[in-house]
Each structure stands twice: as structure tokens, then as C-alpha cells.
Amino acid sequence: MVLRARPGRDEAEQAVVHRLVAARKAPKVLVERCWMVELSWDGWLVSQIADEVEVQSEDGASLAAPLQSLGA
């Protein structure tokens, strides 16, 4: 099963995600999730994202699951 985040709704949503990825004072969990969404938008698979973000594939899939259920 291939998990991917849905494409950004519009330029504004994509800008918010990109801004959060670059944020220095945002919570780490939020920054990592936004980073995973950006990587998914770029076509990366869960295992590739997990390697890049340095989490286990199961953790990456479990972090991606709430995003999938929200349609993110």
C-alpha cells in the first residue's frame, strides 16, 4: 500500500506547509509532519520519507495515518 498526502488545495495551503517546514520556533512534531507532507507531495514513498526524517517506517506510517484520515 502506498501512502501519499493529497496535493495542496491551493498556493496558500502549500505556502503555509512550506513556511512551517522552515520555521525555527514551531513545535518539532508539527515541523516534521509538514516536512513529511512536502516530501510526499514531491512523490516520496513512506519508507523514503522515514529514512530522510530518521524515523522507523512504522512510525512514519503511523504519523502519516492521521494525515491520510484528514485528507491531508
Secondary structure, DSSP 8 states (H G I E B T S, - for coil): --------SSHHHHHHHHHHHH-SSS-HHHHHHHHHHHHHHTT--HHHHHHHHT--HHHHHHHHHHHHHTT-
